[in-house]
Amino acid sequence: MRWSATLSWLGAALAIGCSKLPDSAAPSGELIDPSEAALEDGIRYRALTRADFKGEKPPGPFAQVADRVGAATCGQVLTTPDMRMLIHWEKSADGDASYRLRAKRLRFQALMDRQCSWWNDKVAAFAPAYVLEHEQIHFALYELGARRLNEKAAGIMRDMESEGSTREQVEKHAEEVLTEALQEAVEDIVDRNREFDEDTSLGYKPTRQKAWLERVNGELRATQRWARSAVSSTRSL
């Protein structure tokens, strides 16, 4: 049995001419049905280039402020493809059925969707390196969110285990545990991205943005083991 769990996210850069970050330009995230998580051109965390922004129009929420936004990054935090739910079935002497569920290889990864991510030359031309650096930090913050989930993965898998009288019962329990973990991640990741945008996006603030870049790069180095764990899990298909 194979399941997937997905957090969809959006982040933007350089809201010009605003005294307050508009809601439509603020980072956002939500849990979506894994069947809707179609990434035709997703990339794992790495240094971004202008060519990674292939979207022909701003993602839906940013259409209202497209004239003030330099770029928008789309992506997902999702379980790696080799995640499995193993269900063992037993029947007692009196005929009662018992189901036990155990999760295996639960890992998370952050992917940028290049076909959705959009670059606005009219605004980004003001400071293209700044805009690209800004989107790199957004990507890093979501990568860090995935690594924090990987750090908790063993505990999440333990909590997903259960025993019940029906298959549906143990599957529902596992899904609720995984959903709760992802929902907490949604809130933490979006809050941190919003904090970053409120500190740097309302105009041109290179000194503050460099401080954020140094901070997230330090955190990425400190959590490298969890990145290797996700890569190893992805390659073990």
Stockholm file with secondary structure:
# STOCKHOLM 1.0

chainA/1-237         MRWSATLSWLGAALAIGCSKLPDSAAPSGELIDPSEAALEDGIRYRALTRADFKGEKPPGPFAQVADRVGAATCGQVLTTPDMRMLIHWEKSADGDASYRLRAKRLRFQALMDRQCSWWNDKVAAFAPAYVLEHEQIHFALYELGARRLNEKAAGIMRDMESEGSTREQVEKHAEEVLTEALQEAVEDIVDRNREFDEDTSLGYKPTRQKAWLERVNGELRATQRWARSAVSSTRSL
#=GR chainA/1-237 SS CCCCCEEEEEEEECCTTCSSCCGGGSCEEEEECGGGCCCSSEECSCCCCGGGCCBSSCCGGGGGGTTTCSEEEEEEEEECTTCEEEEEEEECTTSCEEEEEEEECCCEEEEEEEEEEEECHHHHTTSHHHHHHHHHHHHHHHHHHHHHHHHHHHHHHHHHCEEESSHHHHHHHHHHHHHHHHHHHHHHHHHHHHHHHHHHTSSCCHHHHHHHHHHHHHHHHHTHHHHHHHHHHHHTC
#=GC SS_cons         CCCCCEEEEEEEECCTTCSSCCGGGSCEEEEECGGGCCCSSEECSCCCCGGGCCBSSCCGGGGGGTTTCSEEEEEEEEECTTCEEEEEEEECTTSCEEEEEEEECCCEEEEEEEEEEEECHHHHTTSHHHHHHHHHHHHHHHHHHHHHHHHHHHHHHHHHCEEESSHHHHHHHHHHHHHHHHHHHHHHHHHHHHHHHHHHTSSCCHHHHHHHHHHHHHHHHHTHHHHHHHHHHHHTC
//
